[in-house]
């Protein structure tokens, strides 16, 4: 494996190569491209207005992430995210989100804490109104505030990637008012533990939050979108 393949895509996501990679990854994870579907360099290059080179480079990175398989002399085929992948991701996220919340209690700034409180307040308002699209956006922002506040670029990159991988199922699970409200109440408790500078409680609550999110996926049969 060439060292620049992984490093450049992570650190230089706004380069042409990085933009193509992020667009294709989003399209795969959102379900635009189905499992086993062939990705064609020429067609994608024309759609995105780029040459075949950045598309080919993006393919290599997507293969490293396990989202496609490149078959020599045949083409690139989508493997995507499976139900087992989702289960594994939530298991890993449970530990990492807990670690993140613990670090946040030590490193969060006053400005970030204020944004976290505002996020929870706005989510409560939109939940009461049944504005689930806004709830989903605020849910994403809540987690990204934590990722930014943990003061660990390595952990932040890992969590942002995992968050992206389960984008489709997250949208489904947050589309129900019941889970949207429950999720925001869990966010509120995490925020209060962080505000109280209680790392043990913040870690426990963040861990539980991920477990509850996964239990909701199982309960509502949301695995079906990965079958």
NUPADREN-659944 format. One record per residue: residue number from 1; residue in one letter; x, y, z of N, C-alpha, C in turn. Coordinates in pm, 1 decimal, m for minus. Layout:
N
(rec NUM A (X Y Z) (X Y Z) (X Y Z))
...
//
This chain:
227
(rec 1 X (84.7 m119.6 0.0) (0.0 0.0 0.0) (88.0 124.2 0.0))
(rec 2 X (61.7 217.9 m86.9) (139.2 340.3 m92.0) (95.4 431.7 21.4))
(rec 3 X (193.2 487.7 93.1) (162.3 564.3 212.8) (75.4 686.2 183.4))
(rec 4 X (89.6 746.8 64.1) (13.7 869.2 38.4) (m133.4 843.2 17.5))
(rec 5 X (m172.6 718.2 m15.7) (m313.1 689.5 m46.3) (m404.2 724.8 69.7))
(rec 6 X (m367.5 675.2 190.9) (m452.5 700.9 306.2) (m431.4 841.6 358.0))
(rec 7 X (m308.2 879.9 375.7) (m277.8 1007.1 439.4) (m337.2 1124.5 363.9))
(rec 8 X (m316.8 1127.9 232.5) (m362.8 1243.1 157.0) (m513.8 1254.4 154.6))
(rec 9 X (m583.4 1140.9 147.8) (m729.0 1147.6 142.4) (m785.4 1198.6 274.6))
(rec 10 X (m716.4 1169.1 385.2) (m766.4 1214.4 514.0) (m733.3 1360.6 537.4))
(rec 11 X (m608.6 1400.7 506.4) (m564.3 1534.9 540.5) (m590.9 1636.2 430.9))
(rec 12 X (m615.7 1590.7 308.4) (m632.5 1684.0 197.3) (m766.3 1659.1 128.7))
(rec 13 X (m873.9 1656.8 209.0) (m1004.4 1619.8 156.6) (m1060.9 1723.0 60.9))
(rec 14 X (m1001.0 1843.4 57.3) (m1052.4 1946.2 m32.5) (m977.0 1950.6 m165.8))
(rec 15 X (m879.1 1861.4 m183.7) (m814.0 1849.9 m313.1) (m912.0 1787.0 m410.4))
(rec 16 X (m879.1 1789.0 m538.2) (m966.3 1727.7 m638.3) (m987.0 1580.7 m607.4))
(rec 17 X (m878.6 1510.3 m577.8) (m886.8 1368.5 m544.3) (m974.0 1347.0 m421.5))
(rec 18 X (m955.4 1432.0 m320.5) (m1032.3 1420.1 m197.9) (m1180.0 1446.4 m219.3))
(rec 19 X (m1211.2 1544.9 m303.0) (m1352.3 1577.9 m329.5) (m1421.9 1463.2 m402.5))
(rec 20 X (m1352.9 1403.7 m497.8) (m1411.1 1290.9 m571.5) (m1433.4 1174.0 m477.0))
(rec 21 X (m1334.5 1145.0 m393.2) (m1347.2 1035.6 m297.1) (m1465.3 1056.6 m203.4))
(rec 22 X (m1475.6 1177.1 m146.0) (m1583.3 1204.7 m51.1) (m1719.7 1198.5 m116.4))
(rec 23 X (m1728.0 1244.8 m241.6) (m1856.2 1238.9 m313.5) (m1896.6 1093.5 m339.0))
(rec 24 X (m1803.1 1011.5 m384.1) (m1834.0 871.3 m412.6) (m1867.0 795.2 m284.6))
(rec 25 X (m1792.5 823.4 m178.6) (m1820.6 755.4 m52.0) (m1960.1 791.8 m2.8))
(rec 26 X (m1995.7 918.7 m12.5) (m2130.0 961.8 29.4) (m2238.0 895.2 m55.5))
(rec 27 X (m2213.5 885.1 m186.1) (m2312.1 822.7 m275.3) (m2329.8 674.5 m244.3))
(rec 28 X (m2220.8 607.8 m209.6) (m2229.7 465.0 m173.8) (m2303.9 448.2 m41.7))
(rec 29 X (m2266.8 528.8 58.4) (m2326.0 514.4 191.0) (m2471.4 559.8 195.4))
(rec 30 X (m2509.4 649.9 106.1) (m2648.7 697.1 102.6) (m2739.2 600.8 27.4))
(rec 31 X (m2677.9 504.6 m43.5) (m2756.8 406.1 m117.1) (m2776.8 438.4 m263.5))
(rec 32 X (m2713.6 545.3 m312.0) (m2727.1 578.5 m454.0) (m2674.2 464.6 m540.2))
(rec 33 X (m2559.5 409.7 m499.0) (m2503.9 293.2 m567.8) (m2533.6 169.9 m484.0))
(rec 34 X (m2587.6 68.4 m544.1) (m2628.3 m52.2 m473.2) (m2514.1 m153.6 m464.8))
(rec 35 X (m2530.2 m248.7 m374.1) (m2431.2 m354.7 m358.9) (m2416.9 m433.3 m489.4))
(rec 36 X (m2294.7 m460.9 m527.5) (m2256.3 m534.7 m648.2) (m2265.7 m449.6 m776.1))
(rec 37 X (m2311.6 m325.2 m765.1) (m2320.0 m239.6 m884.0) (m2179.5 m198.7 m928.0))
(rec 38 X (m2158.2 m194.9 m1058.5) (m2027.4 m155.5 m1110.8) (m2016.3 m4.0 m1116.2))
(rec 39 X (m1902.2 47.2 m1071.2) (m1871.9 189.5 m1081.6) (m1782.5 209.0 m1204.2))
(rec 40 X (m1826.8 292.1 m1295.9) (m1754.2 310.5 m1421.4) (m1678.7 442.2 m1420.9))
(rec 41 X (m1547.3 431.6 m1439.0) (m1459.8 549.1 m1432.0) (m1504.7 660.5 m1525.8))
(rec 42 X (m1530.4 626.5 m1649.9) (m1563.0 728.3 m1750.6) (m1693.0 799.8 m1715.2))
(rec 43 X (m1796.5 723.0 m1680.9) (m1927.1 782.1 m1649.7) (m1919.1 871.3 m1526.5))
(rec 44 X (m1846.5 826.6 m1425.2) (m1833.3 906.1 m1303.0) (m1751.7 1031.1 m1329.4))
(rec 45 X (m1645.4 1016.7 m1408.4) (m1564.4 1132.8 m1443.5) (m1646.2 1238.5 m1516.7))
(rec 46 X (m1730.9 1194.4 m1608.6) (m1816.0 1288.0 m1682.5) (m1918.1 1353.7 m1590.3))
(rec 47 X (m1974.8 1274.8 m1499.5) (m2074.4 1328.4 m1405.9) (m2014.4 1434.3 m1314.7))
(rec 48 X (m1891.0 1408.9 m1268.3) (m1826.6 1500.4 m1174.2) (m1740.6 1605.9 m1243.0))
(rec 49 X (m1725.1 1594.4 m1375.8) (m1646.3 1691.8 m1450.7) (m1498.0 1683.0 m1424.6))
(rec 50 X (m1448.4 1558.6 m1408.1) (m1306.1 1539.7 m1382.2) (m1252.2 1432.3 m1476.5))
(rec 51 X (m1120.3 1422.0 m1481.8) (m1057.7 1317.9 m1563.4) (m1067.7 1183.6 m1491.4))
(rec 52 X (m1019.7 1079.0 m1556.2) (m1027.4 945.4 m1495.8) (m927.7 928.2 m1381.7))
(rec 53 X (m821.2 1010.1 m1379.2) (m716.3 991.5 m1278.8) (m766.8 1008.2 m1135.1))
(rec 54 X (m832.7 1120.6 m1099.8) (m881.2 1131.7 m961.6) (m988.8 1029.3 m928.2))
(rec 55 X (m1064.8 985.2 m1028.4) (m1165.4 881.0 m1005.2) (m1096.1 750.5 m970.7))
(rec 56 X (m992.6 717.9 m1047.1) (m916.8 594.5 m1022.9) (m852.2 597.3 m883.9))
(rec 57 X (m797.0 713.5 m846.5) (m734.6 727.5 m714.6) (m838.4 714.5 m603.4))
(rec 58 X (m957.8 769.5 m628.2) (m1065.7 757.6 m530.1) (m1107.6 611.5 m514.7))
(rec 59 X (m1109.0 538.5 m624.4) (m1142.7 396.3 m620.6) (m1047.2 320.9 m527.4))
(rec 60 X (m918.1 352.6 m536.5) (m818.9 283.8 m453.1) (m848.2 306.8 m304.3))
(rec 61 X (m881.7 432.0 m270.6) (m911.4 463.2 m130.8) (m1041.2 397.8 m84.5))
(rec 62 X (m1140.1 394.1 m171.8) (m1266.3 328.3 m138.1) (m1245.6 178.9 m114.4))
(rec 63 X (m1154.0 119.9 m190.2) (m1124.0 m21.5 m170.8) (m1055.9 m43.4 m36.3))
(rec 64 X (m966.1 48.1 1.3) (m900.3 37.5 131.0) (m1001.8 45.7 244.5))
(rec 65 X (m1108.0 119.8 224.7) (m1211.4 133.7 327.7) (m1312.1 19.5 322.7))
(rec 66 X (m1298.1 m68.9 224.8) (m1387.7 m183.6 215.9) (m1522.2 m153.3 153.6))
(rec 67 X (m1533.5 m38.5 86.1) (m1662.1 m0.2 28.0) (m1678.2 m48.5 m115.9))
(rec 68 X (m1567.1 m77.2 m183.0) (m1573.7 m134.1 m317.6) (m1467.8 m243.3 m329.8))
(rec 69 X (m1482.7 m324.3 m433.4) (m1381.7 m424.9 m466.3) (m1340.0 m402.6 m610.8))
(rec 70 X (m1210.5 m389.3 m632.3) (m1157.7 m372.8 m767.6) (m1114.1 m509.5 m818.9))
(rec 71 X (m1179.2 m554.4 m924.3) (m1148.2 m684.5 m984.0) (m1060.9 m659.8 m1106.7))
(rec 72 X (m936.2 m706.5 m1107.7) (m846.0 m683.3 m1221.1) (m909.0 m723.6 m1354.5))
(rec 73 X (m893.9 m636.0 m1451.7) (m942.2 m657.9 m1589.2) (m1094.9 m665.6 m1600.1))
(rec 74 X (m1164.4 m631.3 m1492.4) (m1311.3 m631.2 m1497.3) (m1368.9 m496.3 m1457.3))
(rec 75 X (m1337.9 m450.0 m1337.5) (m1391.6 m322.1 m1294.8) (m1400.7 m309.9 m1143.4))
(rec 76 X (m1467.7 m202.3 m1099.1) (m1485.3 m174.4 m956.5) (m1631.1 m197.9 m919.6))
(rec 77 X (m1654.5 m273.7 m813.5) (m1790.1 m311.7 m775.0) (m1816.6 m273.8 m629.0))
(rec 78 X (m1934.6 m223.9 m603.3) (m1972.3 m178.0 m470.1) (m1991.2 m296.7 m375.6))
(rec 79 X (m1928.4 m288.4 m259.0) (m1955.5 m384.7 m152.7) (m2040.5 m317.9 m45.1))
(rec 80 X (m2014.3 m188.2 m20.4) (m2098.4 m110.7 70.3) (m2089.6 m153.8 215.1))
(rec 81 X (m2195.0 m120.2 291.4) (m2202.9 m149.8 434.0) (m2309.4 m255.9 456.7))
(rec 82 X (m2274.3 m361.4 528.2) (m2368.1 m469.2 555.9) (m2429.0 m451.9 695.7))
(rec 83 X (m2529.8 m533.3 725.8) (m2591.1 m530.4 858.7) (m2488.2 m562.0 966.8))
(rec 84 X (m2399.9 m658.0 939.4) (m2296.2 m691.3 1036.9) (m2201.5 m573.2 1057.1))
(rec 85 X (m2169.5 m502.3 947.2) (m2084.0 m384.1 958.7) (m2147.0 m281.7 1052.7))
(rec 86 X (m2278.4 m261.3 1037.5) (m2348.0 m164.7 1122.0) (m2338.0 m205.0 1268.9))
(rec 87 X (m2360.0 m332.8 1296.8) (m2349.1 m382.1 1434.4) (m2207.8 m359.2 1488.2))
(rec 88 X (m2107.0 m392.2 1408.8) (m1968.0 m373.2 1450.6) (m1937.0 m225.5 1474.3))
(rec 89 X (m1987.2 m139.5 1384.2) (m1961.2 4.0 1396.2) (m2019.4 59.4 1524.8))
(rec 90 X (m2141.8 20.2 1558.0) (m2202.6 71.3 1681.3) (m2131.7 16.6 1804.9))
(rec 91 X (m2082.6 m105.6 1799.5) (m2007.6 m161.1 1911.4) (m1878.3 m81.0 1932.7))
(rec 92 X (m1809.5 m51.2 1822.2) (m1685.3 25.8 1831.0) (m1714.6 169.9 1872.3))
(rec 93 X (m1819.3 227.3 1811.6) (m1855.7 365.6 1844.8) (m1890.2 380.6 1992.6))
(rec 94 X (m1953.6 278.4 2050.0) (m1991.2 286.0 2190.6) (m1869.2 314.5 2277.8))
(rec 95 X (m1760.8 243.1 2251.0) (m1637.7 264.6 2327.6) (m1572.6 398.0 2294.4))
(rec 96 X (m1564.7 428.3 2164.5) (m1496.1 550.5 2122.5) (m1572.3 677.0 2160.9))
(rec 97 X (m1705.2 672.9 2152.6) (m1784.8 789.9 2191.7) (m1770.8 813.9 2342.0))
(rec 98 X (m1762.9 705.0 2419.6) (m1740.0 720.3 2562.7) (m1604.9 783.4 2591.6))
(rec 99 X (m1502.5 736.1 2521.8) (m1368.9 793.3 2536.4) (m1368.9 940.6 2498.4))
(rec 100 X (m1439.6 971.5 2389.9) (m1448.0 1109.4 2342.6) (m1512.4 1198.5 2448.6))
(rec 101 X (m1625.4 1154.9 2505.8) (m1695.4 1235.1 2606.3) (m1607.4 1259.3 2727.9))
(rec 102 X (m1529.8 1158.1 2766.1) (m1436.9 1173.8 2878.6) (m1333.4 1282.6 2848.2))
(rec 103 X (m1276.9 1279.7 2729.2) (m1178.1 1380.6 2691.2) (m1240.1 1519.4 2681.2))
(rec 104 X (m1365.2 1523.8 2637.0) (m1432.7 1652.5 2621.7) (m1445.9 1723.2 2756.7))
(rec 105 X (m1472.3 1647.6 2864.0) (m1486.8 1711.7 2995.5) (m1358.5 1784.0 3036.5))
(rec 106 X (m1246.2 1740.2 2982.3) (m1117.0 1799.8 3016.6) (m1077.7 1913.4 2921.8))
(rec 107 X (m1132.9 1911.4 2799.1) (m1079.7 2001.4 2696.5) (m1179.9 2100.0 2636.1))
(rec 108 X (m1307.1 2084.9 2664.8) (m1406.4 2169.4 2600.0) (m1389.5 2315.6 2640.4))
(rec 109 X (m1407.7 2406.4 2543.9) (m1399.8 2549.2 2570.4) (m1537.8 2601.8 2609.2))
(rec 110 X (m1539.8 2721.6 2665.2) (m1668.0 2783.1 2701.8) (m1755.3 2803.0 2577.7))
(rec 111 X (m1693.3 2841.9 2467.8) (m1767.3 2863.5 2343.5) (m1830.1 2733.0 2293.5))
(rec 112 X (m1753.7 2623.6 2299.8) (m1806.2 2494.3 2255.8) (m1917.4 2445.4 2347.9))
(rec 113 X (m1901.9 2469.9 2478.6) (m2005.0 2428.9 2573.6) (m2134.3 2506.6 2548.4))
(rec 114 X (m2122.0 2633.2 2519.4) (m2240.0 2714.7 2488.6) (m2309.4 2663.2 2363.1))
(rec 115 X (m2230.1 2623.8 2262.1) (m2288.9 2570.6 2139.8) (m2358.3 2437.5 2166.7))
(rec 116 X (m2300.8 2357.6 2254.8) (m2360.7 2229.4 2291.1) (m2495.7 2250.7 2359.6))
(rec 117 X (m2501.5 2346.4 2451.9) (m2626.1 2377.0 2521.5) (m2731.5 2430.4 2424.7))
(rec 118 X (m2689.6 2517.1 2335.1) (m2782.0 2573.2 2235.9) (m2834.7 2462.2 2144.9))
(rec 119 X (m2748.0 2368.6 2108.9) (m2787.8 2257.0 2023.2) (m2899.0 2175.4 2089.3))
(rec 120 X (m2881.9 2142.9 2216.5) (m2981.1 2064.4 2289.9) (m3112.7 2140.9 2300.7))
(rec 121 X (m3103.5 2271.3 2327.6) (m3223.7 2355.2 2338.9) (m3299.5 2359.4 2206.0))
(rec 122 X (m3229.1 2382.5 2096.2) (m3293.5 2389.6 1965.1) (m3354.6 2255.9 1926.0))
(rec 123 X (m3284.3 2146.3 1958.2) (m3336.0 2013.4 1926.4) (m3465.5 1986.2 2002.3))
(rec 124 X (m3473.6 2031.6 2127.9) (m3596.3 2014.7 2206.1) (m3711.8 2089.2 2140.5))
(rec 125 X (m3683.6 2209.2 2092.9) (m3786.3 2289.7 2025.9) (m3837.2 2219.6 1899.8))
(rec 126 X (m3744.2 2173.5 1816.3) (m3783.8 2109.3 1689.8) (m3850.4 1973.9 1714.3))
(rec 127 X (m3809.5 1904.4 1820.7) (m3873.2 1776.8 1854.3) (m4019.8 1798.7 1889.3))
(rec 128 X (m4046.3 1903.3 1967.8) (m4184.1 1934.1 2007.7) (m4270.3 1969.2 1887.1))
(rec 129 X (m4208.0 2027.5 1785.0) (m4280.5 2067.0 1663.9) (m4288.1 1953.9 1561.4))
(rec 130 X (m4214.6 1845.4 1587.0) (m4213.7 1735.5 1491.4) (m4128.9 1760.6 1368.8))
(rec 131 X (m4032.4 1851.1 1381.3) (m3942.5 1884.7 1269.2) (m3825.2 1786.7 1267.6))
(rec 132 X (m3846.3 1668.1 1211.1) (m3747.2 1562.5 1223.1) (m3623.8 1586.3 1136.4))
(rec 133 X (m3637.4 1657.6 1026.3) (m3520.3 1686.5 942.8) (m3423.0 1775.7 1018.8))
(rec 134 X (m3476.3 1877.6 1086.0) (m3390.8 1964.4 1167.0) (m3329.4 1887.9 1283.5))
(rec 135 X (m3408.7 1794.2 1340.5) (m3357.2 1711.4 1449.1) (m3236.2 1630.3 1404.9))
(rec 136 X (m3244.7 1573.3 1285.5) (m3134.2 1492.9 1233.7) (m3008.9 1578.4 1214.0))
(rec 137 X (m3028.1 1700.8 1162.5) (m2914.4 1791.1 1142.4) (m2849.9 1829.4 1275.7))
(rec 138 X (m2934.4 1857.6 1374.5) (m2882.9 1895.7 1506.2) (m2815.2 1778.7 1575.8))
(rec 139 X (m2866.2 1657.6 1553.4) (m2803.2 1538.2 1608.8) (m2661.2 1523.5 1555.1))
(rec 140 X (m2647.9 1540.0 1423.2) (m2515.0 1531.6 1361.4) (m2422.2 1637.5 1418.5))
(rec 141 X (m2473.7 1760.9 1432.7) (m2390.9 1869.6 1483.2) (m2350.3 1846.5 1628.3))
(rec 142 X (m2440.0 1790.4 1709.9) (m2407.2 1762.6 1850.3) (m2282.7 1674.6 1859.4))
(rec 143 X (m2282.2 1568.3 1781.3) (m2168.3 1476.5 1786.3) (m2041.7 1541.1 1731.8))
(rec 144 X (m2055.6 1623.0 1629.2) (m1936.2 1687.5 1573.6) (m1878.4 1790.7 1670.3))
(rec 145 X (m1963.0 1854.6 1749.4) (m1910.9 1946.1 1852.3) (m1824.5 1867.9 1950.7))
(rec 146 X (m1872.8 1749.8 1991.0) (m1794.8 1666.2 2082.5) (m1663.9 1622.1 2019.6))
(rec 147 X (m1670.6 1581.9 1891.8) (m1549.3 1535.5 1824.1) (m1444.8 1646.9 1817.7))
(rec 148 X (m1491.7 1768.2 1790.9) (m1400.3 1882.6 1783.4) (m1344.9 1918.4 1921.3))
(rec 149 X (m1429.0 1900.9 2024.9) (m1390.3 1943.5 2159.9) (m1301.6 1842.6 2232.0))
(rec 150 X (m1290.7 1719.7 2179.7) (m1210.2 1618.9 2250.5) (m1060.9 1645.7 2239.1))
(rec 151 X (m1023.1 1730.1 2143.9) (m882.8 1771.4 2126.9) (m792.0 1655.4 2089.3))
(rec 152 X (m846.5 1564.0 2007.3) (m766.2 1452.2 1955.2) (m801.4 1434.6 1808.0))
(rec 153 X (m711.2 1474.3 1720.4) (m739.4 1464.7 1576.4) (m758.7 1319.9 1532.4))
(rec 154 X (m683.5 1227.9 1592.3) (m696.4 1087.5 1554.4) (m834.7 1033.7 1590.0))
(rec 155 X (m879.3 1061.5 1711.6) (m1011.0 1016.1 1755.0) (m1120.7 1085.1 1676.0))
(rec 156 X (m1102.7 1213.6 1649.7) (m1201.8 1288.8 1572.5) (m1219.4 1230.5 1432.3))
(rec 157 X (m1109.2 1198.6 1367.1) (m1117.5 1141.4 1231.6) (m1188.5 1006.2 1232.3))
(rec 158 X (m1155.9 922.8 1330.1) (m1219.6 791.4 1340.0) (m1370.7 804.1 1359.9))
(rec 159 X (m1410.2 888.8 1453.2) (m1551.8 902.5 1484.4) (m1630.2 966.6 1370.1))
(rec 160 X (m1569.8 1062.1 1302.7) (m1638.4 1124.9 1189.2) (m1660.8 1024.0 1077.4))
(rec 161 X (m1563.3 936.4 1055.3) (m1578.8 832.7 953.1) (m1689.9 734.8 990.3))
(rec 162 X (m1688.9 687.3 1115.2) (m1793.1 593.9 1159.4) (m1931.2 657.9 1151.7))
(rec 163 X (m1939.3 784.3 1186.2) (m2065.7 858.2 1180.2) (m2117.1 859.8 1037.3))
(rec 164 X (m2026.5 877.9 942.3) (m2062.9 881.3 801.2) (m2106.9 743.5 751.7))
(rec 165 X (m2039.9 638.7 797.7) (m2068.3 503.3 749.8) (m2212.3 460.8 776.3))
(rec 166 X (m2269.1 507.0 887.0) (m2405.5 464.9 922.2) (m2507.5 575.6 894.3))
(rec 167 X (m2476.0 661.0 797.9) (m2561.0 775.0 766.4) (m2703.4 732.6 731.8))
(rec 168 X (m2718.4 629.8 649.3) (m2851.9 588.8 605.2) (m2937.8 542.6 721.7))
(rec 169 X (m2882.5 458.3 806.6) (m2961.5 405.9 917.7) (m2986.6 513.2 1023.0))
(rec 170 X (m2894.5 608.0 1039.0) (m2915.4 718.6 1132.3) (m3032.9 804.4 1087.8))
(rec 171 X (m3042.4 831.7 958.8) (m3154.2 910.9 908.6) (m3287.0 841.4 933.9))
(rec 172 X (m3286.3 709.4 919.0) (m3407.6 631.8 942.4) (m3446.6 634.0 1089.9))
(rec 173 X (m3349.0 608.9 1177.4) (m3379.8 598.2 1319.2) (m3423.6 731.2 1378.4))
(rec 174 X (m3372.2 842.5 1324.1) (m3408.4 974.0 1376.2) (m3532.8 1031.1 1308.9))
(rec 175 X (m3588.8 956.5 1215.1) (m3709.2 1004.6 1146.0) (m3834.5 983.0 1230.7))
(rec 176 X (m3820.7 905.9 1340.0) (m3934.5 884.5 1429.0) (m3926.0 983.4 1545.1))
(rec 177 X (m4040.2 1044.3 1577.4) (m4042.6 1146.0 1682.6) (m4000.8 1088.8 1816.4))
(rec 178 X (m4044.7 966.4 1845.5) (m4014.3 903.7 1974.3) (m3864.1 891.8 1996.5))
(rec 179 X (m3792.6 838.6 1896.5) (m3648.2 822.7 1912.4) (m3577.8 957.8 1908.8))
(rec 180 X (m3629.0 1050.8 1827.5) (m3567.9 1182.9 1821.0) (m3568.1 1250.6 1956.8))
(rec 181 X (m3681.5 1244.0 2025.6) (m3692.9 1305.6 2158.3) (m3603.3 1233.4 2258.7))
(rec 182 X (m3606.1 1100.1 2257.0) (m3524.0 1022.0 2350.5) (m3375.5 1048.6 2328.5))
(rec 183 X (m3335.7 1055.3 2200.8) (m3195.4 1080.5 2168.2) (m3150.3 1215.6 2221.1))
(rec 184 X (m3235.1 1316.5 2206.1) (m3196.7 1449.5 2253.7) (m3191.4 1455.5 2405.9))
(rec 185 X (m3278.2 1380.0 2474.0) (m3271.0 1373.2 2620.3) (m3139.3 1310.2 2663.4))
(rec 186 X (m3093.6 1211.4 2587.9) (m2964.3 1149.6 2617.4) (m2851.3 1248.7 2592.6))
(rec 187 X (m2863.9 1327.5 2486.2) (m2765.2 1433.0 2459.7) (m2759.9 1531.5 2576.3))
(rec 188 X (m2877.3 1566.8 2628.5) (m2884.1 1663.0 2739.1) (m2810.1 1610.8 2861.4))
(rec 189 X (m2828.4 1483.0 2892.9) (m2760.4 1424.3 3008.3) (m2608.3 1421.2 2988.1))
(rec 190 X (m2566.0 1390.1 2865.4) (m2421.7 1391.4 2834.1) (m2366.6 1531.9 2852.0))
(rec 191 X (m2439.2 1629.7 2799.6) (m2396.7 1768.9 2810.3) (m2386.8 1813.8 2955.6))
(rec 192 X (m2483.4 1773.5 3037.6) (m2482.5 1813.1 3178.3) (m2364.7 1749.4 3252.6))
(rec 193 X (m2332.2 1624.7 3218.1) (m2217.0 1559.2 3281.3) (m2086.7 1628.4 3241.4))
(rec 194 X (m2077.8 1669.2 3116.0) (m1959.5 1742.4 3068.6) (m1949.6 1877.0 3140.6))
(rec 195 X (m2063.0 1944.9 3150.9) (m2066.9 2075.7 3217.7) (m2026.1 2063.4 3364.2))
(rec 196 X (m2063.9 1951.9 3427.3) (m2030.2 1928.8 3568.2) (m1887.7 1876.6 3586.4))
(rec 197 X (m1815.7 1860.2 3474.9) (m1678.3 1809.1 3477.4) (m1671.7 1670.0 3542.0))
(rec 198 X (m1765.9 1584.7 3500.3) (m1773.2 1448.1 3552.6) (m1740.0 1351.1 3440.2))
(rec 199 X (m1612.9 1319.1 3419.5) (m1572.9 1235.1 3306.1) (m1628.7 1093.4 3311.8))
(rec 200 X (m1638.9 1035.6 3432.6) (m1692.1 899.3 3444.1) (m1837.3 893.1 3397.2))
(rec 201 X (m1916.7 989.3 3441.0) (m2057.7 992.0 3402.8) (m2074.3 1025.2 3255.3))
(rec 202 X (m1995.3 1117.8 3204.6) (m2002.7 1153.7 3062.2) (m1970.0 1033.1 2975.5))
(rec 203 X (m1867.3 957.8 3014.3) (m1829.8 838.2 2938.7) (m1940.4 733.0 2944.6))
(rec 204 X (m1996.4 710.3 3062.6) (m2102.7 610.0 3079.0) (m2225.4 646.3 2994.8))
(rec 205 X (m2263.8 771.7 2998.1) (m2383.5 816.1 2925.3) (m2362.9 811.1 2773.8))
(rec 206 X (m2243.5 848.0 2727.9) (m2215.6 843.0 2584.4) (m2214.2 699.3 2534.9))
(rec 207 X (m2158.5 610.3 2616.9) (m2158.5 468.0 2584.5) (m2301.5 415.6 2576.1))
(rec 208 X (m2383.8 450.6 2673.1) (m2523.5 407.1 2676.9) (m2602.6 464.6 2558.7))
(rec 209 X (m2571.5 588.2 2521.2) (m2638.8 653.5 2408.9) (m2621.7 572.8 2280.4))
(rec 210 X (m2500.4 524.4 2254.8) (m2476.6 442.9 2135.9) (m2547.9 308.1 2144.8))
(rec 211 X (m2547.8 249.1 2263.7) (m2617.7 121.2 2281.0) (m2767.8 137.6 2257.6))
(rec 212 X (m2823.9 247.8 2307.0) (m2966.8 274.2 2287.2) (m2998.2 296.5 2139.4))
(rec 213 X (m2907.9 366.3 2069.4) (m2928.7 391.4 1927.1) (m2930.2 259.9 1849.4))
(rec 214 X (m2837.4 170.6 1884.1) (m2833.5 41.4 1815.0) (m2955.9 m42.9 1849.5))
(rec 215 X (m2996.5 m42.5 1976.9) (m3115.9 m117.7 2017.5) (m3238.0 m69.4 1939.5))
(rec 216 X (m3244.8 60.9 1912.9) (m3357.1 116.4 1837.1) (m3355.8 68.7 1692.1))
(rec 217 X (m3236.2 54.5 1636.4) (m3222.0 1.8 1500.6) (m3277.0 m140.7 1492.8))
(rec 218 X (m3238.0 m221.6 1590.0) (m3283.9 m361.2 1593.4) (m3434.8 m367.4 1616.4))
(rec 219 X (m3482.5 m290.0 1711.7) (m3624.3 m289.9 1749.0) (m3714.7 m254.7 1631.3))
(rec 220 X (m3670.4 m160.3 1549.0) (m3754.4 m112.1 1439.3) (m3722.5 m175.9 1304.4))
(rec 221 X (m3640.8 m282.0 1307.0) (m3612.4 m353.8 1183.4) (m3539.7 m272.4 1078.6))
(rec 222 X (m3458.4 m175.4 1123.6) (m3390.9 m87.2 1028.2) (m3275.5 m155.0 957.2))
(rec 223 X (m3240.9 m277.4 1002.1) (m3139.9 m354.7 930.0) (m3182.1 m381.5 787.3))
(rec 224 X (m3313.2 m377.6 762.9) (m3364.7 m415.6 630.7) (m3304.1 m335.3 517.0))
(rec 225 X (m3262.6 m211.7 542.7) (m3206.8 m128.9 435.8) (m3069.8 m177.9 391.6))
(rec 226 X (m3009.2 m269.0 469.5) (m2878.5 m322.3 434.0) (m2887.4 m464.4 380.3))
(rec 227 X (m3009.7 m510.6 356.4) (m3027.4 m647.7 305.1) (m3054.4 m644.2 155.9))
//
